[in-house]
Amino acid sequence: MNKADFEYLAEFRHQLRRFLRFSEDAVQAEGLTPQQYQLLLQIKGFPGRSWATIGELAERLQAKHHGTVALVSRCESAGLVRRETDPDDKRQVRVHLTDAGERRLMRLARMHRDEL
């Protein structure tokens, strides 16, 4: 690797950190935590459907299963998501956005898109 490679990597990390700082500030101003925003975003952005299972969300968030359950519980208490037992596999729980969760996500997603 040469100096230009390091400069490129350093600039990429700098811009990534700037975006993450923007995101943290925007999300907190909306009254959410960054983890809550990420959960809402992953539900809405899950490929091919409008819900995701706890296990899928844990993978997408790169979090432990029990931590994801706790995060979903906090979001459910805040009225942002709702759980539904999978009708085909009673062991699975589907997590859906509520209307309130959808509205808050839309406001934040627009801000993030504009910042990008």
N, C-alpha and C positions, 0 to 999 in steps of 0.2 A: 504494500500500500504506500501511496505517496502523500505528500502534503495536501494536494487537492482532494483526495479521498477523505482525509480527516476533516477538512474544511466543509465538505459536502455533508458528511455525517453530523458534524457539530451544528451546522445551520438547520438541518432537518430536525434534530432534537430540540433546538431552540424554538423553531416555529411550532412544533408539536406541543411543547410546554406552554407557549403563549396561547395556543388554542385551548388547551386544557385549563389554564388559568381563567380565560374568558368564560369557559363553560362552567367552571366551579362557581364563579361570581354570579353568572346569570341564573343558574339553578338555585343558588341560595337566596337570591333576590325574589325568586318565585315561591320560596318557602319549602323547597325540597332539598334533599341531600343529593350529591352526585350519584350515589348508588341507586336512589329512587328513580332519578331521571334515566339512568342506564337501564333499569328494569323496564320502565315504561317504553323506552325506545326499542328494546329487544323484543317486547311483546308485539308492538305495532309493526316492527320490521322483520318479524319472523317469516322466513320464506314460505309462500304458498298458503298461509292461513292467518287468521286474525287472533290467534291464541297460541300459547306455548305451555309445555309441561314444566313442572318444577325442575326436573332433570335437564331438560333442554336449556332452561334459563340459567341453571348453574353452569353448564358448559359455556354458554355464550358470554356469561359474566366472568368466567374463569374463577368461580367461587365454589366453596364446599356446599354440599347439598343442604346441610342443616342451616348454614348461613343464609342460603337463598330462601329457605322456608321462613326464617325469621324476617328477612327483608320483605317477602310477600305478605307476611302477617302485618307488618308495620304499614305497608301500602294499603292493605285491605282496611285496617283500622282508620286510615286517613281518607277512605272512600275513593281511592285511585284505581283499585283492581277488585275483581271478584273471582272466587274460586268456584270450580264446577267439577264434579266427579266425572271422569270419562265414562260415557255410557257403554263403551265396548270393553273397557278394562278398568274395573272399579279400583284398582291399585293406583291408577294414575290420576293426577289432578291437573285440570286445565286452568290456566290463569288468563283472564280476559281483562281488558281495560274497561273501566266504567266510563260514563259520559264525562264525568268530572276529570278523570284521568286523561281522557282523550283531549279535552280542551286545554289542560295544562301542558300536555305534551306538544300539542300543535303550536302553542305560543312559543315554547322553548325551541322546538325544531326549526321554526321560521328564523328565530334569532341565530341559531347555529348555522343554518344554511347561508344566511346573509354574511355571517362572519367568515365562513369558508371562502 
